[in-house]
Amino acid sequence: MVVRSVVRRSRLKELGVGRATFRAAGELGPVGATVEIPIDKRIKAAVTIENAGSQSVTRGFTVFICYANVLSDSSGDPEDDLITWYNEADETDVNTAPETTLNPGDTLTIETSGVMASHWNEGDIIDAGVVVYASVGGTYEYYDSLKIADAVKIVAPTLRVEITDVTFSETD
């Protein structure tokens, strides 16, 4: 993993994205680091949100991720960012957690199912735009957005053969 990107952070509203990670072959990389993912794997995100407010909140939180070679910088407005990044995206990934109560300081990690890295070419370095929101009575509440520049580098498939056991025995 090579640290090379700059995270552009939008203003934190009452609820905000505290940490985000990207998973490849079971390994997580922190926000701000470029994660190498083989072209034959999926890019899976684990986004942790935190109730940074002073009161409990119960929602079915949704994480929406847009991936593209280049995404615009965050506007500071999560709803506008979602619209912009969606229009710029090569691929998107989304997951909604079951309704959860977050007390002040509580965190919740939401994982996506992932998108195929094969959408891009080997050597491509792509941006990710992460937005967290919830639907409340048919109205969307947008909480935070985060652009992660150079989030993922697409690399060649890996070939790994390991010795898992050796047995010695007596013979004539």
mmCIF file of the C-alpha atoms, coordinates in Angstrom:
data_MODEL
# 
_entry.id   MODEL 
# 
loop_
_atom_site.group_PDB 
_atom_site.id 
_atom_site.type_symbol 
_atom_site.label_atom_id 
_atom_site.label_alt_id 
_atom_site.label_comp_id 
_atom_site.label_asym_id 
_atom_site.label_entity_id 
_atom_site.label_seq_id 
_atom_site.pdbx_PDB_ins_code 
_atom_site.Cartn_x 
_atom_site.Cartn_y 
_atom_site.Cartn_z 
_atom_site.occupancy 
_atom_site.B_iso_or_equiv 
_atom_site.pdbx_formal_charge 
_atom_site.auth_seq_id 
_atom_site.auth_comp_id 
_atom_site.auth_asym_id 
_atom_site.auth_atom_id 
_atom_site.pdbx_PDB_model_num 
ATOM 1   C CA . MET A 1 1   ? 0.000   0.000   0.000   1.00 0.00 ? 1   MET A CA 1 
ATOM 2   C CA . VAL A 1 2   ? 1.380   3.399   -0.978  1.00 0.00 ? 2   VAL A CA 1 
ATOM 3   C CA . VAL A 1 3   ? 0.339   6.551   0.838   1.00 0.00 ? 3   VAL A CA 1 
ATOM 4   C CA . ARG A 1 4   ? -0.200  9.170   -1.827  1.00 0.00 ? 4   ARG A CA 1 
ATOM 5   C CA . SER A 1 5   ? -3.629  10.718  -1.758  1.00 0.00 ? 5   SER A CA 1 
ATOM 6   C CA . VAL A 1 6   ? -5.043  13.725  -0.009  1.00 0.00 ? 6   VAL A CA 1 
ATOM 7   C CA . VAL A 1 7   ? -8.438  13.375  1.587   1.00 0.00 ? 7   VAL A CA 1 
ATOM 8   C CA . ARG A 1 8   ? -10.716 16.302  0.973   1.00 0.00 ? 8   ARG A CA 1 
ATOM 9   C CA . ARG A 1 9   ? -13.159 16.442  3.865   1.00 0.00 ? 9   ARG A CA 1 
ATOM 10  C CA . SER A 1 10  ? -16.524 18.147  3.739   1.00 0.00 ? 10  SER A CA 1 
ATOM 11  C CA . ARG A 1 11  ? -17.882 19.884  6.770   1.00 0.00 ? 11  ARG A CA 1 
ATOM 12  C CA . LEU A 1 12  ? -19.059 17.479  9.412   1.00 0.00 ? 12  LEU A CA 1 
ATOM 13  C CA . LYS A 1 13  ? -22.763 17.784  10.096  1.00 0.00 ? 13  LYS A CA 1 
ATOM 14  C CA . GLU A 1 14  ? -24.470 16.335  13.133  1.00 0.00 ? 14  GLU A CA 1 
ATOM 15  C CA . LEU A 1 15  ? -23.658 12.844  11.864  1.00 0.00 ? 15  LEU A CA 1 
ATOM 16  C CA . GLY A 1 16  ? -20.508 12.334  9.875   1.00 0.00 ? 16  GLY A CA 1 
ATOM 17  C CA . VAL A 1 17  ? -18.198 9.856   8.277   1.00 0.00 ? 17  VAL A CA 1 
ATOM 18  C CA . GLY A 1 18  ? -15.498 9.265   10.830  1.00 0.00 ? 18  GLY A CA 1 
ATOM 19  C CA . ARG A 1 19  ? -13.414 6.709   8.980   1.00 0.00 ? 19  ARG A CA 1 
ATOM 20  C CA . ALA A 1 20  ? -13.575 4.896   5.681   1.00 0.00 ? 20  ALA A CA 1 
ATOM 21  C CA . THR A 1 21  ? -11.617 1.914   4.509   1.00 0.00 ? 21  THR A CA 1 
ATOM 22  C CA . PHE A 1 22  ? -11.310 -0.112  1.334   1.00 0.00 ? 22  PHE A CA 1 
ATOM 23  C CA . ARG A 1 23  ? -10.961 -3.869  1.384   1.00 0.00 ? 23  ARG A CA 1 
ATOM 24  C CA . ALA A 1 24  ? -9.108  -6.072  -1.059  1.00 0.00 ? 24  ALA A CA 1 
ATOM 25  C CA . ALA A 1 25  ? -8.459  -9.742  -0.421  1.00 0.00 ? 25  ALA A CA 1 
ATOM 26  C CA . GLY A 1 26  ? -9.370  -9.246  3.234   1.00 0.00 ? 26  GLY A CA 1 
ATOM 27  C CA . GLU A 1 27  ? -6.984  -6.345  3.833   1.00 0.00 ? 27  GLU A CA 1 
ATOM 28  C CA . LEU A 1 28  ? -8.244  -2.922  4.835   1.00 0.00 ? 28  LEU A CA 1 
ATOM 29  C CA . GLY A 1 29  ? -6.475  0.291   3.977   1.00 0.00 ? 29  GLY A CA 1 
ATOM 30  C CA . PRO A 1 30  ? -7.059  3.609   5.709   1.00 0.00 ? 30  PRO A CA 1 
ATOM 31  C CA . VAL A 1 31  ? -8.539  6.707   4.120   1.00 0.00 ? 31  VAL A CA 1 
ATOM 32  C CA . GLY A 1 32  ? -5.781  8.676   2.426   1.00 0.00 ? 32  GLY A CA 1 
ATOM 33  C CA . ALA A 1 33  ? -3.798  5.648   1.311   1.00 0.00 ? 33  ALA A CA 1 
ATOM 34  C CA . THR A 1 34  ? -3.937  4.198   -2.177  1.00 0.00 ? 34  THR A CA 1 
ATOM 35  C CA . VAL A 1 35  ? -5.039  0.582   -1.964  1.00 0.00 ? 35  VAL A CA 1 
ATOM 36  C CA . GLU A 1 36  ? -3.860  -1.808  -4.674  1.00 0.00 ? 36  GLU A CA 1 
ATOM 37  C CA . ILE A 1 37  ? -6.581  -4.129  -5.893  1.00 0.00 ? 37  ILE A CA 1 
ATOM 38  C CA . PRO A 1 38  ? -6.012  -6.839  -8.515  1.00 0.00 ? 38  PRO A CA 1 
ATOM 39  C CA . ILE A 1 39  ? -8.073  -6.404  -11.667 1.00 0.00 ? 39  ILE A CA 1 
ATOM 40  C CA . ASP A 1 40  ? -9.745  -9.789  -11.098 1.00 0.00 ? 40  ASP A CA 1 
ATOM 41  C CA . LYS A 1 41  ? -11.106 -8.801  -7.647  1.00 0.00 ? 41  LYS A CA 1 
ATOM 42  C CA . ARG A 1 42  ? -13.899 -6.598  -6.333  1.00 0.00 ? 42  ARG A CA 1 
ATOM 43  C CA . ILE A 1 43  ? -13.423 -3.209  -4.697  1.00 0.00 ? 43  ILE A CA 1 
ATOM 44  C CA . LYS A 1 44  ? -15.284 -3.430  -1.410  1.00 0.00 ? 44  LYS A CA 1 
ATOM 45  C CA . ALA A 1 45  ? -15.684 -0.487  0.938   1.00 0.00 ? 45  ALA A CA 1 
ATOM 46  C CA . ALA A 1 46  ? -16.240 -0.443  4.678   1.00 0.00 ? 46  ALA A CA 1 
ATOM 47  C CA . VAL A 1 47  ? -17.440 2.983   5.805   1.00 0.00 ? 47  VAL A CA 1 
ATOM 48  C CA . THR A 1 48  ? -17.637 3.855   9.485   1.00 0.00 ? 48  THR A CA 1 
ATOM 49  C CA . ILE A 1 49  ? -19.973 6.633   10.532  1.00 0.00 ? 49  ILE A CA 1 
ATOM 50  C CA . GLU A 1 50  ? -20.050 8.223   13.964  1.00 0.00 ? 50  GLU A CA 1 
ATOM 51  C CA . ASN A 1 51  ? -22.750 10.108  15.817  1.00 0.00 ? 51  ASN A CA 1 
ATOM 52  C CA . ALA A 1 52  ? -20.766 13.269  16.505  1.00 0.00 ? 52  ALA A CA 1 
ATOM 53  C CA . GLY A 1 53  ? -23.873 15.030  17.804  1.00 0.00 ? 53  GLY A CA 1 
ATOM 54  C CA . SER A 1 54  ? -25.316 15.367  21.280  1.00 0.00 ? 54  SER A CA 1 
ATOM 55  C CA . GLN A 1 55  ? -28.479 13.277  20.902  1.00 0.00 ? 55  GLN A CA 1 
ATOM 56  C CA . SER A 1 56  ? -29.350 9.712   19.911  1.00 0.00 ? 56  SER A CA 1 
ATOM 57  C CA . VAL A 1 57  ? -30.563 9.070   16.390  1.00 0.00 ? 57  VAL A CA 1 
ATOM 58  C CA . THR A 1 58  ? -32.255 6.032   14.849  1.00 0.00 ? 58  THR A CA 1 
ATOM 59  C CA . ARG A 1 59  ? -31.999 5.548   11.100  1.00 0.00 ? 59  ARG A CA 1 
ATOM 60  C CA . GLY A 1 60  ? -31.425 3.027   8.342   1.00 0.00 ? 60  GLY A CA 1 
ATOM 61  C CA . PHE A 1 61  ? -28.212 4.681   7.168   1.00 0.00 ? 61  PHE A CA 1 
ATOM 62  C CA . THR A 1 62  ? -27.174 4.358   3.518   1.00 0.00 ? 62  THR A CA 1 
ATOM 63  C CA . VAL A 1 63  ? -23.639 4.555   2.178   1.00 0.00 ? 63  VAL A CA 1 
ATOM 64  C CA . PHE A 1 64  ? -23.372 5.447   -1.517  1.00 0.00 ? 64  PHE A CA 1 
ATOM 65  C CA . ILE A 1 65  ? -19.978 5.250   -3.227  1.00 0.00 ? 65  ILE A CA 1 
ATOM 66  C CA . CYS A 1 66  ? -19.075 6.599   -6.659  1.00 0.00 ? 66  CYS A CA 1 
ATOM 67  C CA . TYR A 1 67  ? -15.884 5.449   -8.387  1.00 0.00 ? 67  TYR A CA 1 
ATOM 68  C CA . ALA A 1 68  ? -14.241 7.196   -11.343 1.00 0.00 ? 68  ALA A CA 1 
ATOM 69  C CA . ASN A 1 69  ? -10.809 7.946   -12.743 1.00 0.00 ? 69  ASN A CA 1 
ATOM 70  C CA . VAL A 1 70  ? -11.407 11.531  -11.621 1.00 0.00 ? 70  VAL A CA 1 
ATOM 71  C CA . LEU A 1 71  ? -14.159 12.946  -9.409  1.00 0.00 ? 71  LEU A CA 1 
ATOM 72  C CA . SER A 1 72  ? -14.794 16.611  -8.717  1.00 0.00 ? 72  SER A CA 1 
ATOM 73  C CA . ASP A 1 73  ? -13.775 18.004  -5.356  1.00 0.00 ? 73  ASP A CA 1 
ATOM 74  C CA . SER A 1 74  ? -16.437 18.036  -2.655  1.00 0.00 ? 74  SER A CA 1 
ATOM 75  C CA . SER A 1 75  ? -18.731 21.045  -2.670  1.00 0.00 ? 75  SER A CA 1 
ATOM 76  C CA . GLY A 1 76  ? -19.286 20.734  1.068   1.00 0.00 ? 76  GLY A CA 1 
ATOM 77  C CA . ASP A 1 77  ? -22.933 19.781  0.469   1.00 0.00 ? 77  ASP A CA 1 
ATOM 78  C CA . PRO A 1 78  ? -23.478 15.989  0.580   1.00 0.00 ? 78  PRO A CA 1 
ATOM 79  C CA . GLU A 1 79  ? -26.621 16.107  -1.559  1.00 0.00 ? 79  GLU A CA 1 
ATOM 80  C CA . ASP A 1 80  ? -24.898 18.126  -4.291  1.00 0.00 ? 80  ASP A CA 1 
ATOM 81  C CA . ASP A 1 81  ? -21.836 15.868  -4.068  1.00 0.00 ? 81  ASP A CA 1 
ATOM 82  C CA . LEU A 1 82  ? -23.987 12.768  -4.577  1.00 0.00 ? 82  LEU A CA 1 
ATOM 83  C CA . ILE A 1 83  ? -25.578 14.253  -7.706  1.00 0.00 ? 83  ILE A CA 1 
ATOM 84  C CA . THR A 1 84  ? -22.241 15.434  -9.125  1.00 0.00 ? 84  THR A CA 1 
ATOM 85  C CA . TRP A 1 85  ? -20.318 12.259  -8.349  1.00 0.00 ? 85  TRP A CA 1 
ATOM 86  C CA . TYR A 1 86  ? -23.137 10.026  -9.598  1.00 0.00 ? 86  TYR A CA 1 
ATOM 87  C CA . ASN A 1 87  ? -23.000 11.824  -12.955 1.00 0.00 ? 87  ASN A CA 1 
ATOM 88  C CA . GLU A 1 88  ? -19.195 11.454  -13.092 1.00 0.00 ? 88  GLU A CA 1 
ATOM 89  C CA . ALA A 1 89  ? -19.070 7.842   -11.862 1.00 0.00 ? 89  ALA A CA 1 
ATOM 90  C CA . ASP A 1 90  ? -17.863 4.866   -13.867 1.00 0.00 ? 90  ASP A CA 1 
ATOM 91  C CA . GLU A 1 91  ? -19.318 2.538   -11.206 1.00 0.00 ? 91  GLU A CA 1 
ATOM 92  C CA . THR A 1 92  ? -21.363 2.937   -8.031  1.00 0.00 ? 92  THR A CA 1 
ATOM 93  C CA . ASP A 1 93  ? -21.857 0.832   -4.938  1.00 0.00 ? 93  ASP A CA 1 
ATOM 94  C CA . VAL A 1 94  ? -24.494 1.239   -2.249  1.00 0.00 ? 94  VAL A CA 1 
ATOM 95  C CA . ASN A 1 95  ? -25.649 -0.464  0.934   1.00 0.00 ? 95  ASN A CA 1 
ATOM 96  C CA . THR A 1 96  ? -28.227 0.413   3.559   1.00 0.00 ? 96  THR A CA 1 
ATOM 97  C CA . ALA A 1 97  ? -27.807 -0.828  7.117   1.00 0.00 ? 97  ALA A CA 1 
ATOM 98  C CA . PRO A 1 98  ? -30.825 -2.009  9.095   1.00 0.00 ? 98  PRO A CA 1 
ATOM 99  C CA . GLU A 1 99  ? -32.362 0.663   11.291  1.00 0.00 ? 99  GLU A CA 1 
ATOM 100 C CA . THR A 1 100 ? -29.865 1.362   14.049  1.00 0.00 ? 100 THR A CA 1 
ATOM 101 C CA . THR A 1 101 ? -29.798 3.680   17.049  1.00 0.00 ? 101 THR A CA 1 
ATOM 102 C CA . LEU A 1 102 ? -26.570 5.614   17.416  1.00 0.00 ? 102 LEU A CA 1 
ATOM 103 C CA . ASN A 1 103 ? -26.010 7.307   20.748  1.00 0.00 ? 103 ASN A CA 1 
ATOM 104 C CA . PRO A 1 104 ? -23.540 10.198  20.893  1.00 0.00 ? 104 PRO A CA 1 
ATOM 105 C CA . GLY A 1 105 ? -20.079 8.807   20.160  1.00 0.00 ? 105 GLY A CA 1 
ATOM 106 C CA . ASP A 1 106 ? -21.407 5.493   18.779  1.00 0.00 ? 106 ASP A CA 1 
ATOM 107 C CA . THR A 1 107 ? -20.108 4.249   15.452  1.00 0.00 ? 107 THR A CA 1 
ATOM 108 C CA . LEU A 1 108 ? -21.541 1.991   12.770  1.00 0.00 ? 108 LEU A CA 1 
ATOM 109 C CA . THR A 1 109 ? -19.607 0.317   9.966   1.00 0.00 ? 109 THR A CA 1 
ATOM 110 C CA . ILE A 1 110 ? -21.445 -0.338  6.723   1.00 0.00 ? 110 ILE A CA 1 
ATOM 111 C CA . GLU A 1 111 ? -19.826 -2.607  4.124   1.00 0.00 ? 111 GLU A CA 1 
ATOM 112 C CA . THR A 1 112 ? -20.696 -2.642  0.456   1.00 0.00 ? 112 THR A CA 1 
ATOM 113 C CA . SER A 1 113 ? -20.804 -5.719  -1.757  1.00 0.00 ? 113 SER A CA 1 
ATOM 114 C CA . GLY A 1 114 ? -18.204 -4.243  -4.081  1.00 0.00 ? 114 GLY A CA 1 
ATOM 115 C CA . VAL A 1 115 ? -17.689 -3.433  -7.731  1.00 0.00 ? 115 VAL A CA 1 
ATOM 116 C CA . MET A 1 116 ? -15.480 -5.306  -10.179 1.00 0.00 ? 116 MET A CA 1 
ATOM 117 C CA . ALA A 1 117 ? -12.040 -3.782  -10.587 1.00 0.00 ? 117 ALA A CA 1 
ATOM 118 C CA . SER A 1 118 ? -12.078 -5.093  -14.180 1.00 0.00 ? 118 SER A CA 1 
ATOM 119 C CA . HIS A 1 119 ? -14.169 -2.063  -15.131 1.00 0.00 ? 119 HIS A CA 1 
ATOM 120 C CA . TRP A 1 120 ? -10.851 -0.175  -15.244 1.00 0.00 ? 120 TRP A CA 1 
ATOM 121 C CA . ASN A 1 121 ? -7.453  -0.971  -16.736 1.00 0.00 ? 121 ASN A CA 1 
ATOM 122 C CA . GLU A 1 122 ? -4.326  -2.144  -14.965 1.00 0.00 ? 122 GLU A CA 1 
ATOM 123 C CA . GLY A 1 123 ? -2.451  0.900   -13.720 1.00 0.00 ? 123 GLY A CA 1 
ATOM 124 C CA . ASP A 1 124 ? -5.554  3.097   -13.391 1.00 0.00 ? 124 ASP A CA 1 
ATOM 125 C CA . ILE A 1 125 ? -5.767  5.036   -10.140 1.00 0.00 ? 125 ILE A CA 1 
ATOM 126 C CA . ILE A 1 126 ? -9.343  5.899   -9.290  1.00 0.00 ? 126 ILE A CA 1 
ATOM 127 C CA . ASP A 1 127 ? -11.096 8.309   -6.965  1.00 0.00 ? 127 ASP A CA 1 
ATOM 128 C CA . ALA A 1 128 ? -13.950 7.419   -4.628  1.00 0.00 ? 128 ALA A CA 1 
ATOM 129 C CA . GLY A 1 129 ? -16.741 9.689   -3.453  1.00 0.00 ? 129 GLY A CA 1 
ATOM 130 C CA . VAL A 1 130 ? -18.576 8.527   -0.338  1.00 0.00 ? 130 VAL A CA 1 
ATOM 131 C CA . VAL A 1 131 ? -21.941 9.929   0.767   1.00 0.00 ? 131 VAL A CA 1 
ATOM 132 C CA . VAL A 1 132 ? -23.965 8.902   3.818   1.00 0.00 ? 132 VAL A CA 1 
ATOM 133 C CA . TYR A 1 133 ? -27.683 9.594   4.020   1.00 0.00 ? 133 TYR A CA 1 
ATOM 134 C CA . ALA A 1 134 ? -30.975 8.156   5.272   1.00 0.00 ? 134 ALA A CA 1 
ATOM 135 C CA . SER A 1 135 ? -34.579 8.142   4.121   1.00 0.00 ? 135 SER A CA 1 
ATOM 136 C CA . VAL A 1 136 ? -36.902 9.415   6.828   1.00 0.00 ? 136 VAL A CA 1 
ATOM 137 C CA . GLY A 1 137 ? -40.598 9.294   6.002   1.00 0.00 ? 137 GLY A CA 1 
ATOM 138 C CA . GLY A 1 138 ? -39.868 9.449   2.284   1.00 0.00 ? 138 GLY A CA 1 
ATOM 139 C CA . THR A 1 139 ? -37.527 12.436  2.652   1.00 0.00 ? 139 THR A CA 1 
ATOM 140 C CA . TYR A 1 140 ? -33.771 12.088  2.295   1.00 0.00 ? 140 TYR A CA 1 
ATOM 141 C CA . GLU A 1 141 ? -31.472 13.446  4.988   1.00 0.00 ? 141 GLU A CA 1 
ATOM 142 C CA . TYR A 1 142 ? -27.886 13.895  3.760   1.00 0.00 ? 142 TYR A CA 1 
ATOM 143 C CA . TYR A 1 143 ? -25.272 13.815  6.517   1.00 0.00 ? 143 TYR A CA 1 
ATOM 144 C CA . ASP A 1 144 ? -21.793 13.885  5.063   1.00 0.00 ? 144 ASP A CA 1 
ATOM 145 C CA . SER A 1 145 ? -19.673 13.364  1.972   1.00 0.00 ? 145 SER A CA 1 
ATOM 146 C CA . LEU A 1 146 ? -16.030 12.538  1.495   1.00 0.00 ? 146 LEU A CA 1 
ATOM 147 C CA . LYS A 1 147 ? -13.893 12.518  -1.646  1.00 0.00 ? 147 LYS A CA 1 
ATOM 148 C CA . ILE A 1 148 ? -10.923 10.192  -1.503  1.00 0.00 ? 148 ILE A CA 1 
ATOM 149 C CA . ALA A 1 149 ? -8.508  11.088  -4.279  1.00 0.00 ? 149 ALA A CA 1 
ATOM 150 C CA . ASP A 1 150 ? -6.434  8.191   -5.654  1.00 0.00 ? 150 ASP A CA 1 
ATOM 151 C CA . ALA A 1 151 ? -8.287  5.721   -3.440  1.00 0.00 ? 151 ALA A CA 1 
ATOM 152 C CA . VAL A 1 152 ? -7.587  2.587   -5.480  1.00 0.00 ? 152 VAL A CA 1 
ATOM 153 C CA . LYS A 1 153 ? -4.895  1.496   -7.930  1.00 0.00 ? 153 LYS A CA 1 
ATOM 154 C CA . ILE A 1 154 ? -5.840  -1.347  -10.262 1.00 0.00 ? 154 ILE A CA 1 
ATOM 155 C CA . VAL A 1 155 ? -2.996  -3.862  -10.493 1.00 0.00 ? 155 VAL A CA 1 
ATOM 156 C CA . ALA A 1 156 ? -2.311  -7.144  -12.293 1.00 0.00 ? 156 ALA A CA 1 
ATOM 157 C CA . PRO A 1 157 ? -3.930  -10.307 -10.943 1.00 0.00 ? 157 PRO A CA 1 
ATOM 158 C CA . THR A 1 158 ? -1.898  -12.000 -8.278  1.00 0.00 ? 158 THR A CA 1 
ATOM 159 C CA . LEU A 1 159 ? -0.633  -15.555 -8.461  1.00 0.00 ? 159 LEU A CA 1 
ATOM 160 C CA . ARG A 1 160 ? 0.294   -17.032 -5.135  1.00 0.00 ? 160 ARG A CA 1 
ATOM 161 C CA . VAL A 1 161 ? 1.242   -20.615 -4.500  1.00 0.00 ? 161 VAL A CA 1 
ATOM 162 C CA . GLU A 1 162 ? 2.226   -21.599 -0.964  1.00 0.00 ? 162 GLU A CA 1 
ATOM 163 C CA . ILE A 1 163 ? 3.454   -24.775 0.690   1.00 0.00 ? 163 ILE A CA 1 
ATOM 164 C CA . THR A 1 164 ? 0.802   -25.694 3.223   1.00 0.00 ? 164 THR A CA 1 
ATOM 165 C CA . ASP A 1 165 ? 2.104   -29.010 4.495   1.00 0.00 ? 165 ASP A CA 1 
ATOM 166 C CA . VAL A 1 166 ? 5.128   -31.305 4.225   1.00 0.00 ? 166 VAL A CA 1 
ATOM 167 C CA . THR A 1 167 ? 5.112   -34.871 5.485   1.00 0.00 ? 167 THR A CA 1 
ATOM 168 C CA . PHE A 1 168 ? 8.166   -37.075 5.828   1.00 0.00 ? 168 PHE A CA 1 
ATOM 169 C CA . SER A 1 169 ? 7.978   -40.836 6.217   1.00 0.00 ? 169 SER A CA 1 
ATOM 170 C CA . GLU A 1 170 ? 10.193  -43.851 6.332   1.00 0.00 ? 170 GLU A CA 1 
ATOM 171 C CA . THR A 1 171 ? 10.741  -45.916 3.203   1.00 0.00 ? 171 THR A CA 1 
ATOM 172 C CA . ASP A 1 172 ? 12.877  -48.881 2.061   1.00 0.00 ? 172 ASP A CA 1 
# 
